[in-house]
Amino acid sequence: GSVGNQFALSQVIGFIFLIPIALYMEGPALAGFFTLCKTNPVFRFNLIMSGLTFYGYNELSTMTIKHTSAITASVANTAKRVIVIVGVAIALGKPLTQEEMVGSAISIGGVFLYSVVDHLVGGKKKEKAK
């Protein structure tokens, strides 16, 4: 099947295999969880939306890897993390610590260098293929 079907199937199989472990580890708290789901519509909505968006994100990532390389997807994932860190800092008005700024700069620099090298090397490979 398609990449989407393979991803969905792996998610279902993983869910089935993890049910016994989840019940063993969290069984005593399950009644409180169901009560919270029944009585709190905001919690229920957030739980459903969290699951759907996480599933969609992971399926999109899997499909992206099919059309690019795993390295490109990894670099894009690194860039995404930096964008989220900086974006949240801007949105919340929280200044970044020096460690966060250095880490973000290294990540952005690495993504930039990868893009430059990939463009140079990728261009030469395309010329050789012609």
DANOR-V834693 format. One line per field, one symbol per residue. psi: psi as a letter, one per 20 degrees, with the letter a starting at -180 (. if undefined). Layout:
psi = ???
//
This chain:
psi = arggggggghgggggghighgghghjghihghghgghhinhgggghgghggghgggghghgghghhibrhgghgghhgggggggggghgghikpqqrhghggggggggggggggggghggghhhhhhhh.
//
